[in-house]
């Protein structure tokens, strides 16, 4: 500790650095570059991770969507080209046979695929919008942000087949005056009056929905459009610890058995597995973080080895000086501490410079990616990672410094004094 706060010690360290300016700068850059690469790559990976997390924040990240297409294989007396029709009864069978399913929401829609959106009228204004028939469980899979004062559909709406609706923010703008609060008002949807119970805020990236969609109870939808027990598609969320890829396969296999589809028919059922895609993205981001750690540590190690080489050269050039110090009573511990302190000092200076430079680069990346549609947000490195990197650098600097330090201690005063 006395050596650390000794003015003479630091004068010797800076004197040694001045004697080897070129070599010192080049070696310090090696360590700096290593921590810079680590900070930049891991921060960039974190930005990707944050971006996709925000992109899917309103969606269950272990969710999937399943719909029917035309069959491509004849089976059980049915020809090819048949389009299986999902039923509401499929829900119970799926939940019973696949316990990994946490939530399942049967869905219907008017206007998205049939080219005939519902005509909606309020007062003297009208428009054409997609109308969804949904269950309250939908918000467990794809969250809907409702403006203050309103609400989404609930179980009572389903049980009583209420004529209530949740409209989109653009629908509100199209049909209502700016000062007119739509909550509690009645709009006419394809000739039937519905009470507005909420206005949903549109969040991009949540699927096919738009800022003008209207949601009504599933039971009301089937009465309004005579859809009976038919279901357009299923939105499904598995439990967090479930294998979403396997759940998707189980769902398809179960639906194939229910609707007599050939097991080998891969075209009859379409699906989009958000959970699988999310896991791949997160895996890529985690891989980037691991790669940055490996490359960064390897580069730091190379730089620290360079510092050790410089100190070995420095010790050789200072043989006479070190011999005089030993002859005047300097202990081996003091000589060893001097060399180690110089090694750790150079390593820390290079590391701090690399961290600052990396922080500036991440700041620039963050500024450049603001407002982009690509999901990217706040590229940062957790402080624990930075402190961990510094700790690794100190350990490496100390270990590498032991080599020239031991070389300095091994110098015999009498031999040093004889050197010309």
N, C-alpha and C positions, 0 to 999 in steps of 0.2 A: 504493500500500500504506500510505503514511504517512497519507493521508486516511482510509483505512478504520479505522485505530486511533486516530484523533484524537478526543479527548473533545469538542472544540468542534464538530466535524463532526456528531456524533450529537446534541448539544444543539440544533443548528440544525435537524436533520431532525425531531426530536421536537417542537420548537417549531412548525415548519411544520405538522406533523400536528395539533397542538392547535388551531391557528388555523382549521383546516378539518375539525373533528371530524365533522360531519354528512356532508359530501361524501365524506370519506375512508372512513367506515364503510360507506356505501352502495356505494362503488366496490369496497372490499375484499370485501364480500359477493358482488359479481358474480364476482370471480375465485374466491373460495371455493366458490361454487355450481358453477362450471364443473368444478373438480377433484373436487368432491363427486359430481357426476353421473357423471363418468368412473369414479371408484373404485367407486361403487355399482353402476352398470350392468355394467361389465366384471367386477366380482366376482360379481355375480348370474349372469352368463353362464357364468363359470368354475364356479360351483356346479352349474349345470345340466349342464355338460360332465362334471364329476367324477361327478355322480350317475349319468348314463347309462353312463359308463365303468365304474363299479363294478357297475352293473346287468348289464352284458354282459361282465364280466371273465372269466367262465367259458365264454363263447361266442366262437367265431371271428367277428369283426365283419364278415367278408366271406362269411358263410355263408347258406345257403338250404335250404328243405325243399320237396320235390316229391312229390305223391301223385296218384292217379288218381281221377277222378269218372266219372259217366256221360256218354257222348258225346251231343252235341246235333245232330250233322250226320251223315247217312248217308254212308258212304264205303267204297269197294272191296268192295261187296257186303254190307257190314254195315249193319244198321239202327241207328237211334238208340237210346239207352238202354243200350248196351253199356258195361261197365266194363272197361277195359283192365287186364290183370294184369302188373305189373312182374315181371321175372325177374332172377336173379342174374347172368345173362349180359349184362344191360344195362350192368353196371358197366364192363366192359372196352370196350364200344363207346363209352360216354360219355367215358371217359378218353382213348381213342384219337382221337375226333373233336373233343374240346374240350380242348386242351392247357392252357387256363387253369385247369382244375380241379386243385387240389392234393390234396385228400382227398375221398373219397366213402365213405359208410357206409350199406350196405343195412340196413334195420331191419324187424323184425316185432314184433308185440305180441299178447299174449293178455289179453283183459279190458277194454281201454280202450274199444273201439267195439262189441264184440259182446255186451256186457252179461254176460259170464260169466268173471269173473276166476278165476285159478287158486286152488285150495284148497291151502293150505300148512299143514303140521302139524309140530310139534316136541314130542315128549313128549305131555303131556296138553293142550297148547295148540294152537290152530289159528286161521286167519284166511284171508281172501280178498284177494289182491293181484294187481296187474298184473305180468305177466312179459314181459320184452323179450328178443328174440333179437338179439344185437349182435355187431359186430366190434370189435377193439381200436382201430381207426381212429376210432371214435366220440369218444374222449377228445381227439382232435386238433381236433374241431369243437365239442364241448360237454364241457368238462372235468368230471371227476367227482372230488370230494374224498373220498379214502379215509382212514378213520381209521388211526392208527398200527398197524403190524403186518400190515395187509391189503394187497391189491392188486386191480387191475381185471383184466379178461380179457386174455389174451395170445394170440399166434399158435399156441402149442402147444395151448391149449384148443380153438382152432378146428380145427386139423389132426387132433387126436385125438378130437374131439367129446366132450370131457370133461364129466362131470356136476358142474360147479362153478358157483357162483353168488355174486353180490354182492348183499347185501340192504340195505334202507334202514334208517336209524336208528330209525324208528318200528316197522318190522318186528322189529327187535331187541328193542325195548321190549315189543312185544306177545307175542313168543314165548319170550323168554329172561328168566330172573330177573336182577335187577340185578347180582348178583355173578358171573353166568355169562358167560364169554367165548365168543361164538359162533364165533370163528375155529377152523376144523378140525372143527366139529360138522356133523352131517348133518341136513338138513331134508327133508321129503317134499313134493314139488311135483307135484300131480295124480298121486299114486301112485308117483313115481320119486324116489329119494334123490339129493340134491345136497349136495356139500361146500361149506360157507361159506368163501370165500377172502377176503372183504372186506366192510366195512360202509361205505356211502357217506353222506356228510353232505349233507343236502338244502340246496340254495341256491335260493331263489325267483327266478323270472324266467328260468329256463333252458328253458322250453317247457312241455309237458304233464306232465312227470314230477312225481312227488310223493315224499314222504319214506318211502313204503312200497314203492316199486318194487323189483323183483328183476330182475337182469340175468344172463342165461345165454348161452353161446356160440351164435352163429347156427346153426351146424351141429347143435348139440344140440337147439335149438328145433325145427328142421324134422323131426327124428326123433321128438321127443316129441309134436308136434302134427301130424305128417304134412303139413307145408306144402310139402314138395318144394323146387322151385327158386323158389317164389313169394317176392316181396318186398312188404312193405306200403308202404313209402315210402323215399325217399332223403334222407339228410342230406349236404349238399355244402358244401365250403369252397373258394373260389377263391384264387388267389395274391393277395398284397397289392396288386400293381400292376394287377390285372385289373379290368375294368369289370363289377361284379357284376350290373348290370342286363342287360348283353349276354350274360353267362354264363347267366343265368336263361333268357333267350330262346333261346339255343343249346341248352340242356338240354331245354327243352320241344319245340323243333323236332326234335331228334334222337330223343326218345322218341316223338313223333308218327310219325316215319318207321318206327321199329322196330315199333310196335304198330298201324300202319295206321290212323292217326287223321287226319281231314281237317285240312289245314294251317290252315284258317280257323276250326276248332272251338276256341273259347277257353274252353269249359266242361269239356272232357274232362280237363284236367290242372289241379290246384290247386297253389298254391305260396305260400310265405311267404319273402320276401327280407329277411332280417335285416340284411344288408349295406346294402341300399338305405335301409332305415329308419334305420339307424345313421348313414349319411352325411347324411341329411336333418336328423337331430337335431343332428349336429355342425355342419352348415352353418348351422342356425338359431343355435346358440350362437356360432359365429364371426361371424355377421352381427350378433348383439347386441354382441359385443366391438367390431366395427368401428363400429357405430352409436354406441356409448358414446364411442369415440375422436373421431368427427366432432363429435358434440354437445358433448362436453367441451371440445375444442380451440376450437370456435366460441364457446362461452360464456366460456372463459378469455380468448380474444382480445377479446371485447366488454368484459370486466372490465378487462383491461390497457389498452385504449384509454381507458376511463374514468379510469384512474390517470394516463395521459398528459394528459388534459384537466384533471384536478385540478392537476397540476404546472404546466401552462401558466398556469392561473389564479394559482397560487402564485407563479410567476415574475413575472407582471405585478404582483401585489401587493407583491412584494419588490424591485421595480425599484431603489428608492433604496438599499436595503440592499446589493444586488448591485453597484451602482455604487460605493458606498463601498469594498467589498471589492476591486474592481478598482483603485480609486484608491490603496488602501493596498498594492498590489503583488500581489494575487492573480492568478495566471496563468489563462488561458482553460481550461487543463487541469484546474485545481483547481475552478473554477466548474462546468465540465462534469461532473467526477467527483462533485461534491456532488449534483447533480440526478439523475444516473444511479444513484447509490447509494441515494437515496431511492426511486426507481422500483423498483429491484430488491428493496429491503428490503420495501416494501409488497407486492410480488408474492409474495415468499417467505413472508411471514407469512400472507397469505391462503391460499397453497397448503398450507402445513403445517396450518393450521386445517381446511381442506377434507379433507386426507388423514386427519387424526385423526377428524373427524366421520364420514367414509365408513367408516373402520375400525370405529367403534362400531356403525354401522348394519349392516354385514356380520356383526359379532358377534351382533347381535340376530336377524338373518335366520337365521344358523346355529343359534342356540339354538331358534328357533321351528320350524325344520324337522326337528329331531331326532326320530326315531321315526316320521316320516310314511312312508306307503307310496310316496308319489311319489318318484321317483329324484332326489334332490338332496343334495349333500354338499359341505361345506367351501368356501363361497364366499370366495375370496381373490383377491388381485391379486398377480402375481409382482413381487418387489422391483425387477426390471429395468424393469417397466412404470411403477412409481411414480417411480423415478429418472429415467426418460425423460420423464415428465410434468413433473417439477420442472425438468429441463434445458430443456424447451420453454418453460416459464414464465419461466425466467431469460433466455433468448434474447429472448422477446417483450418482457419487462420492459425489457431493455437497449435493444432497437430502438425501442420506444415512447418510452423516456426520452430518446433522442437528440433528439427534436423539441423538448421544452421545454429541454433542455440547450443545444442550439444557439441557441435563442431567448435564453437567459440570457447566453451568450457574446457574442451580437451586440449586447448593450446597451453603449453607449458611456458611460464614467464621467461625462463632462461633461454628457451628456443626462440621465443618471439623477440627478445631483446637482441639476439644475434643476427636477426634478419636485416638485410640491407635494403 
